[in-house]
């Protein structure tokens, strides 16, 4: 875990000890630097580089307001918490308006630990927003096709050169202006941008299949496919509009992309629906098998048959996870895992996936930290990367999988968007294949983008990898050059865990009689009967409903209290 440095400006030694005691339960215990004067405080801001500042309101010859002002000047991103003996509401509000993160009264120091954690989390979020905004500027400036950001009033906030060309003006002239500020204002441009306010009002993205814009000077017509997305820029209360238009060189290209997108969307919806219904059936099979096994008094041979039924149903459940992952409806089930074990367990499968002329090597760290991730999804990530590496080496080569501990510092985070400094588990997959050009690397994680021939791939493999890694709180980066192979590096946040606890399921609790009333809401009749029976066997009073409105009616008619609502998420008439 990263060291937490706390700078405290306080003149009362008794309060210093009380504050120190409240901070000790934090993990890891913070490094606390106590100063009493303005000179020492300013020096510590520069040399100690605190992650958070705790400051008293009244300090001889140097009060909290002056300390906050110095902090804003020298370390504006550092959270500042006022810790004082007494404070009226007006003074507290003035501190918060000036930039303080929070204030704590000394007779309520029990709030200090949670307040410090909240302030640090908020600071990380603000820093991430700043990095994202900086990246947005870079993307807009570098994008070769039309891209812009507008506010609610229709004024351009950010534009690139392609946008300026559409309006026959410069980037500097376009920023801050609206469509109506330009003359001439071609009819095609007005039509191209006519739905801006509709998108902002609805809050929904809008995809425009095709639009033509004619330059009034050159008379050249350019075709675009455009998506417009309502969003909130950092620090803004009103929504803005992000518009990205990709120029179409051939009409056929657009038609193929639309057909592919529609097909994949339809298949995804079908797969998700089938997987959801199939999961209900499998849940009933496993559930009734568990009930029968618990009540079974026959011979051991029949009990073994029940166990085989349970195993077969669980194997089928694993297949439905693949369908749900494809349709982007899979819920992650993170566990504390040893990444080395995941790689080792996949060794046999990976060797069967790659060609005989590819040499598989593994370099696994002996002291690898634990990570918190869904093991099934991590296996999918490794297999997707291995298949991608295999296809990059049709004539053979070497596939290397490596693990290591990595500490990513603030300097690294400043050069990599969305990275939070800290300790990570690094998983690298390297091939000696054909490598990638800069153009391919720029689009490698885009859904449906593939360099393979038609019919040889959907372009979803690496976008799925990217989604799983990001949803697990990690990051993925690649390095590649044509003819020199490719390396994908995945960084998963490291966590503290005892070796003997890694991979173990939680111990089963002893059966305890249940008490209370449960309102069960489930539209699948078989699954509802199974759940009712299981709860009733434990001693609960169960009220049933097959949909949302029926559940509300049951709750109104029930004379006593209801202790628990147990419900499916998706209902025919209600989305909880």
N, C-alpha and C positions, 0 to 999 in steps of 0.2 A: 504494500500500500504506500501511496505517496505521503511524504512527511507534510504535516500541517503546521505552518508557522503562524503564530498569533502574536501580534504586537499590542501591548496593553499600556495605556497612559493613565496612571492612577497614583495619587499621592498618599493614600491611606494604606499602610502595610497590612492591616487586618482584612480590608476588602480584597487586597491582592491574594491573600491565602484562600479566602472564600471563593473567589473566582477561579483560582487554580484548581481547587477541589471539585468544582462543578464541571471543569473541562476534562478532568482525568478519565472519566468513563468513556470518552470518545475513542474510537479505534482507527488508527493507533493514537495513543496519547499525544497531544500536540506539544510542539516546542514553543514555550512561552517566553517572550522577551518583555521585561517590565522596565518602563522609563518614567521619569518624573518631570522632565523639563522640555521646553520647546526645542532646544538644540539637540538633545538626545533623541527626540521624536523624529525630527527631520533627518538626522543621520541614519536612524533605523529604517525609515522609509526607503532610503537609497541603498543601504548596505544589507539590511536584514531581508528585504524583499518579502514582506508579510503576505500571507494569503488572506488574512482578515484582521481588522483593527477593532479593539475594544477601548472605549474612551469614556472617562468621567466627564460630567458637565462642568463642574467647578474645579479648576486647577489653578493654584497660585500663579499669577502673571501669565497664564496661558490657559484659556478655557476651551470647551469642546467645540465651539463654533470655529475658532481659529484653527484647531486641529483638523476639523473637517475640510476647511478651506485649503490647508496645506495638502491634505490627502487628494483633493480634487485636482490640485495643480500637479502633484508629483506622481501619484498612482491612481488615476481616476477610475480604473477598473476594479480596485480593491474594495470589498464590502466594508462598511463602517457601521458599527453598532454602538450606540450610546448606552452606557451602564452607569446609572446615577441613583442617588438616594431619593430624590423627589423631583417631580417634573410636572408642571401644569400642561393642560391639553394644548394651549396655544404655542408653548415652547416646543413641545414634542412635534407638532405639525410643521413648525418652521424648520426643524432639523430634517424631517423627512422630505420636505420640499427642496432643501438645499442638497439632498443627495444621500442622506443616511439610509441604511438598509432597514434598521429596526431600532427600538429602544427598549431597555430592560431596567426595571426598578430593582434596587438592591435587596428589597425585602421579598422579591419574587425571582431569585436567581435560579430556581428550578427550571425556568424557561430558557436559560442561557444556552445549554447544549443544543436543544432543538432549533433555537434561533440561529445559532452559528451554522448548523447544517443546512437550514433553509436558505440563509444568505449566500453560502457557498454555491448551492445548487442554482440559485437565481443568477449569480455571477457567471457561472459556466454557460447558462442559457443565453445570457446577454452576449457573451463572447462568441458563442456559436452563431447568433444572429448577425453580429458584425462580420464574421467570416463569410456567412452566406450572402450578405449584401455585397461584400467585396467581390465574391465570386460572380454574383449576378452582373455586376458592372463589367467584369472581365469577359463574361460570356457575351453580353450584349455588344461590347466594343469589338470583339473578335469574330462574331458570327457573320458569315458571308451573305446570308439571306436576311430578309426583313424581320426585325425583332424590335419590340417597343414595350414600354410600360406607361400606362395612362392613369390619371386619378379620376375621381368621380365626376369632376367638372369637364372631363374630356381633354385635359391638358397633358402633353407629353412630359413625363418625368425622366425617362431614359430612352434613348434611341441609338441606333447604329447607322452606319453610312448608307446601307441599303434602304432604310426608312427615309432618309433625307433625299435619296434619289427619286423615290416615288413622288415626293412633293416638289421636286426640282429645286431644292434648297440645300443648306448645309446643316450639319448636326447642331451647331451652336444656335442657328436661327430657329430650328424646330423645337428645341427644348423650351417648355413653358408656354407653347402656343397650342391652339386647337385647330381642327380641320378648317374652320371657318375663317381663320386668320390668313389664309393663303389665296392668292389670286395669280393664275387661274386655279380653280378648284374643280378638277375634271369630274364629270359624272361618275366615271368608273371608280375613282378614289372614294367618293362619297358612298357608293354602293359597297365597296370593299370594306368600309369601316362602319356601316350603318347599324350594326347590331351591338355596338359597344355598351350602350346603356342597358340594353336588354340583358346582356350577360351579367353586368354589375347588379341589376335589380333582382334577377333570379338567383344569383349566387351559384349558378351551374356553369361548368365549362361548355363551350360550344365549338364543334368542329365544322368548318366550312369545307365542303368537298372540293370546290374549285371556284376561283375568282380570277377575273382578268383586270389588270391595271394598265392603262395606256399612258405613256409619257407624253405630255402635251407638246414637248419640244421636239423629241426625236420621232414621235408617233409610233414608237415601238411598243407592242403589246406583250406583257409578261403575265404568265399564269402562275398562281400560287395555290397551295393547299395550306389552310390556316387553322390553328387552334387558339382560342381566346379563353383565358383562365382568370377568374376573379381571385384576388389575393390581398393580403394586408402586408404592406411594407413595414419594416421595423420602425416603431415609434409613431405610426400613423393610426388614427382611429377609423378613418373612412377607407373603404375598399379601393384597391387599384386594379388595373386591368393589365395582364401580361398577354401580349399577342406575339405569336411565333408563326411566321409564314415561310414555308419552304418552296422555293421556285421549282416549277415542274418544266422539265425540258421536253417530255413526251407525254401526251395524254394517256397512252397505254400504261405508263408507269403508275400513274395515279389510280387507274382502274384496277390494276393488279394488287396494289396496296390495299385499296378499299375492299376488294373481294376477299383477300387474305385476312384482313382485320375482322370482317363480318363472319367469315368461316370460323376463325379461332374463337371469337366471342360466343358464337352459337354452340360450338363444341364444348367450350368451357362451362357454359350454363348447363348443358346436358350432363356433362361429367359431374358437376357439383350436385345436381339434383339426384342423379343415380346414386352417387356416393352417400348423400344424406339419407335416402330411403334404405339403402343397403346397410348402412350403419345401424339403423333402428332394428332391422331384422337380426343382425349379428348380435346386437346388445341383448335382444330377447333370448337368442340361443345360448349365449354365455351365461346370462342371468339365471335362466331356468336350469341350466346344467349345474350352476353353483348351488342353487336351492336343492336340487335333487341329490347332489353329492353330500350336502350337509345333513340331509335326512336319511341317507341311504344306510341300510343295515344288511345288505346282501354280501356276497363273497367278493374277494379282492379282484377277481377277473373282471367283473362287471364295473367295479369302481375304476379300473384301468381304462375300460371302454369309455366311461364318462370323461376321463381326463383327455383321451384322444379327441373326443368331440370338441372339448374346450380348446385344445391346441389348434385344431383345424379352423375353428371359428376365429381364433386370434390371428392366424395366418391370413385369413380372408380380410380381417380388419386392416392388416398392413397394406393390402392392395388398395383399399378404399382411401388410405392416406395419400397414395400417389395421385389418385383422381382429384382429391381435395387440393393437393398442392398445385396441380395443373390449373385448377379453376380458381386458385388464390383464395381458398376458403379454409385452408389448414390452420388449426390453432397449434402454436408451438407448445411443447411440453418440456420445458427446460429442466435439466438435472445437473447436479455437480458431477463432472466427468473428468477422466484422464484422457486427454486427446491422444496420447501415445497408444492407449488401449484400443481406441477407435481405429487408428491406422493399422495396428497389428492385426486386429480382427478382420479387417478388409483385405489383408494381403492376398489370400487365396482368390477372392473374387476379382481383385484388380488384375491379377496375373491371367485370369481367364478372359478379362475384357480386352487387354492389350494384345498386340501381335507377338508371335514368337521371336521376331527380330528386334524387339524392344526390351531393353534391360531395365528392370525395376529395382531401384535402390532406395533404402530408407535410412535417414540419419536422424535419430530421435534423442532428444536431450534427456539426460539421466535424472535431473532435478526439476522436471517440468512442473510448473504451477497448475493448479486445477482451474477449470473454466466452467461457467454455467451456461449450458446450451442444450438444445434438443438433440440427443445423440442420433436419432433417425435422420433428422434434417442435415446434421453435419456429415453423416455417411453419404447422403445425396450430393452434398457439395463436393466431397472428395471424388466421388465417382464421376460427376459431371466434368470436373477439371481433368481427370485422368482420360476420359473419352475424348475431350477436346485435344489433349496432348497427343493421344494416339493418332488422331486424324491429321495432326500437324507433322507426323513422322511416318509417312507411307513407306519409306525405304529403310525404316529402322532407326534406332537411336537409344537414348537413355532417358528414363522418366525417374525423377528424384523427388521424394517426399521428405520434408525436413520439419522438425519442430524445435522450438527454442523459446526461452523467456526473453521478453523485450520490454525495455523501459522507454516509453515515448515521452520526451520532455516538451516543454512549452515551445521551444524553437521548432521542433518537428511539427507540433500541432499548428503553429502559425503558417507552415508551408503546406499543410494538408487539411482540406476542408472537413469539418465535422469531427475531427479527432480531438479527444479530451486527454490531456496529459495523464499518465499513470502507467501501471504495470499491465502487461498484456501477455497472452500466449500466442506465439507466432506459428502459423502453419503455412509452409511454402510448398508449392508444386511447380517443378521446373522440368521443361523438356528441351531437347536439342534439335527441335524441328525447324520449320521454315521461317518462324518469326512473323512479326507484323509491321506494317508501315504505320506512320503517324496517323494517316487517315483512318485506318482500320482500328487502331487503338482508341481513337476519339469516339468511336461508335460501338465498341465491343460489347458493352453492357446493355445496349438498346434492345428492347424486345423485337423479335422478328428479324434482326440484322444478322446475316450470315454470309460467310465467304464461300460456302459450299455450293456445289451445283444444284440446280432446281431438283427438288424431290429428295435431297440428301440430308436435309435438316430444317427444323422450324425456326431456328434462331432464338429459342427460349432457354437453352441450357445455361448460358452465362448470365442472363437476366434473372433466372431463378436463383443461381448462386448468389448474385448481388443482393437480391431481396432477402434471402435467408440470413446472410451475414449481417445486413443492416438491421433486420428485425431482432437479431440476437444481441444488438448493441455493439457490434464490431465494425471493422472497416476492411476493405479489400483494395489492393493496389497491384498494378502490373508493370513490368519492365520487359521490353522486347525490341529487337531490331531485326530487320530482314536478314535471313540466313544465319542468325545467331541465337535462335531459340527464344523461349518465353518463360517468365517466372511470374506466378500469381502468389502474392503474400497476403494472408488473412490474419488480422489481429483481433483476438477475442479478449475481453477484459478478464484479467486474472483475479481469482478470489482465494481467500484463505480457507483451507479445509484440511482435516486430518486424513492421512492416506487411507486409514482403515474405513473411513466413511464414504470414500469416493465410489460411486456406482452402486451402493447398497440401497435397497428399497427401505422405506420406513417400516419399522417393526409393527406387526399387526396388534391392534389393541384387543384386550379381552372383551368378550361380549358383555354389554351392559344393557339392562332393561331401559327402554325409551319411555319418556313421559312427554305429554303435550299433544297438541293438535297440529297437523300438517295439511296445508292446502296443496294438493297435487294437480298441476295443470300440464297435460300432455295430449296432443292430438292423435298420436298413434295408440290405438286401442290395446294392442298386445303389450306394448311397452308400459302403458299405464297400468294394466292389470298386474304385470310383474312387479313394478315399483310399489303398488299398493300392498301386494302380498308381503314383500320384503319388509316394508315399514310396519305393517300390522303385526308381523311375527316378532318384531322387536318391542311391541307394546304401545305404539303410537296410534292415536285416533286419526284416521285419514279421511279427508274430504276430497272428492274427485271433481274435475271439470275437464272438458275436452277442448276448450278454447278460451280466449281471454274474456269475452263478454259473459260466458257461463260462469267463469271463476268469480267475476265481480258479483254476479247474482247469488252464487253460493255463499260468498263472504257476507253479503247483506242479510241473508236469511239465517245464517248460523247464529245461535243464541249466545254461545260462549266466545272465548277469545281464540285467536289463531296464532300459534307460536312461530310457524315457519311457512314460507311460500317456496315450494319446489316446482320450478317451471322450465319448460323448453324455451329457447330464445325466440324461435320463429314460429308464429301461430297463423292459422288461416285468416283470422280477423284482427289480430293484434301483434305488433312488434314491440316487445318489452324493451 
